[in-house]
Amino acid sequence: MYTLAEARTALAELRPRIEAFLAARADLAELRADLEREVPSPFGGRAEAKALEARLYADLEHFGAAGAQVKGFAPLLLDFPGVYLGEDVLWCWLESEPEITWYHRADCGFPGRRPV
């Protein structure tokens, strides 16, 4: 269980890997589109696509091992379990948010997000 401050620290520690994940995810999207159109890609070919997929899965596993619950891939959505005002909550971070500023009850999911 994380306090809000601990969840923010955990997210900050993951930030370099998150940024690399986002870049690799974009590269893979372009590579797949080029492969489908059968045009040369600056990102390589099928072997590179498989390597990027493996890297993305490894990153997602790393986020989980670091304590985050991966709730979404595109956009990236990470939750960190905690307690707020005596309730079990998930400190909720969505790709592009500068830090964790939302939470939701563990039983309500993303639609139950509230500002901290």
Order of alpha helices (4+ residues) and beta strands (2+ residues): alpha-alpha-beta-beta-beta-beta-beta
